[in-house]
């Protein structure tokens, strides 16, 4: 006989005690509880090897041993079974019991000798395999490349004597994009230039509009004439109001002409359905018609979509007109706007005026248009205008340019 079975007669061992969700201490209490139950129930027993059987008979250990654990599907292995702690018995001969030990019933040969386990549905769910992203992160951490990269950065900064720059929360909040701040700055510049008051721009990030207004009031009381200074935020943290200020100044240097263009309803509907956004759709549409007529050098342009109360969406902007090519520019803009009931009223090319005042007129319903069109981007410009505007904006902040009416 390869092994001997040791079981208990009439020991009720419920299936819930075999669940792997119990802690080892609870399994031990459950095993002690099982010996005290008197009602008949399913038995949980294990097969003892011949070596264990001879060891038990030589040492006088109780002729049984419970092994609790989660079985493996397809057959239980020794690694899958977890031994539970044996009940404490006083060292005595086989058949003698301690006063504190529980009563051990005799073995019944009629009882089946088999291990009772839970079905597959009661087994705990296995954790899903790690995702590809997590595997890559684990591999990256195991390789130590992250620590090596950080070490190289520290060495690079230490060799040059430059500490690593860490921006504080106050610095980030001062330079973040603030719509109300930028709208206040642009409104002050536009109002001052319209009243024939020059303004000097500075690279300050603080609220300088209130201080500039106080300076103007004091100068008016004293009868002196001053040039107030107003700070401009960084280009990367500027609102469309200030970026369009750069667009207007850049188009002024390129001798662009202001224009107003009415759009067809079908053109507006197609632009709204474009995933890239309404402004990007109109920007590509205007650029495509300009490239068809000017394949060698496409004129630069910028625009802002405007829709007031009880109005249809239309464009205000500026476009560069080559010498003697007015009709081609008109035909390109009319084709981009779509068919209109009156071609004469669809497009208006205004004479050159102050760039800041025209930008202020083009953006007078900027936020209202965003709400009505349900689109955050309602401005567009060609690549040349964007590059020139960024260069002018940064140079104006650096050299403290004075804007004259």
C-alpha positions, 0 to 999 in steps of 0.5 A, a space after each residue: 500500500 503506497 499510503 495510508 489514509 487517516 480520517 475522523 468519523 462523523 467530523 463535519 467540515 463545511 466547505 466554506 472553511 476550505 476557501 482560500 479567502 480565510 487567513 491562516 489563523 482562521 483556518 486553524 480555528 476552523 480546524 479546531 472547530 471541525 473536531 468539536 462538531 458532532 453532526 455528520 458531514 463531508 470529510 476533509 482528509 488527506 493522504 499521508 505518505 509512508 514516511 509520515 505514517 511511520 513518523 507518526 507511529 514512532 513519535 506517538 502523534 495523533 493518527 490524522 493530519 488535516 491539509 487545507 488549501 486551494 486545490 489545483 484544477 486537474 489534480 491537487 499537487 503537494 505545492 498547492 496544498 497548505 498544511 494547517 497547524 495541528 491541534 495541540 495535544 499533550 505528549 502521550 501514547 496513542 489512544 490516550 488523550 489529554 484533559 484539554 484535548 478534544 475527543 477523537 472519535 474512532 475511524 469508521 471504515 464505511 466512510 469514504 476516504 476522499 478530499 472535499 473541495 469547493 467547486 470551480 465557481 467558488 474559487 477566487 478570481 484570478 487577477 488579469 494579466 498586466 497590460 502592455 503599458 504596465 509591462 513596459 513600465 516594469 521593464 523600464 524600472 528593472 533596467 534602471 534607465 530611469 535612474 541613469 537618466 536622472 543621474 546624467 541630468 544631475 551630473 550635467 547641471 552640477 558640472 556647469 554649476 547650474 541648479 535644477 530649476 523648479 518653478 513654484 506654484 506662485 510662478 506658474 499661477 502668475 504666468 498661466 493663461 488668464 482670459 480676463 487679464 489678457 482682455 483687460 490688457 488689450 482693452 486698455 491698449 486699444 482704448 488708449 490708442 483710440 484716445 491718442 495716448 501712446 502706450 509702452 509694453 513691458 515684459 512684466 507678468 503682474 497686473 499693471 493695468 490698474 497702476 497705469 490707469 492711476 498714473 494717467 489720472 495723476 498726470 491729468 490732474 497735474 497737467 503733465 503728459 506721460 506714457 503709461 507702461 503695461 505688461 504683456 505675458 509670455 506668448 505661450 501663455 497669451 490669450 487670443 486677444 493678445 495673439 491677435 494683437 501680434 497678428 495685426 502688427 505683423 500684417 501691418 508690416 506686410 501691408 495687409 488690407 482689412 476685409 469682411 466676408 459673409 459665409 454661405 450657410 452650407 459652408 458654415 454647416 460643413 465647417 461645424 461638422 469638421 472634427 478639426 474645428 470651424 476655424 481650421 476648416 475655414 483657414 484651410 478653405 481660404 488657403 486652398 483657393 489662394 494656392 489655386 490662384 497664387 501657386 508660387 507665393 501664397 498671400 498671408 492672411 488672418 481672420 476672426 469668426 464673428 456672430 452677433 445677436 440675430 446675425 449669421 457667422 461672418 469673417 473679419 480679418 486682413 489679407 496681403 494683396 500683391 501689387 495689381 492682383 486685387 481681382 484674384 484676391 476678391 475671387 479667391 475670398 468669394 469662392 471660399 465664402 460660398 455662393 451669396 445672393 449679392 456678390 458685391 455685398 459679400 466681400 468688403 475690402 476696407 482701406 488700411 487703418 490702425 492695426 490695433 483698432 481693427 483687431 479690436 473691431 474684429 474681436 468685439 464679439 469673440 467670447 459671444 461667438 464661441 458660445 453661439 457656435 459652441 467652439 473655443 477656436 474661432 480665429 485662424 491665420 496663415 503660417 507666415 502671419 503666426 511666425 511674424 506675430 510671434 517674432 514681433 511680440 517677443 521683440 516688443 516685450 524685450 525692447 519695450 516698444 511704444 505703440 503710437 496711435 
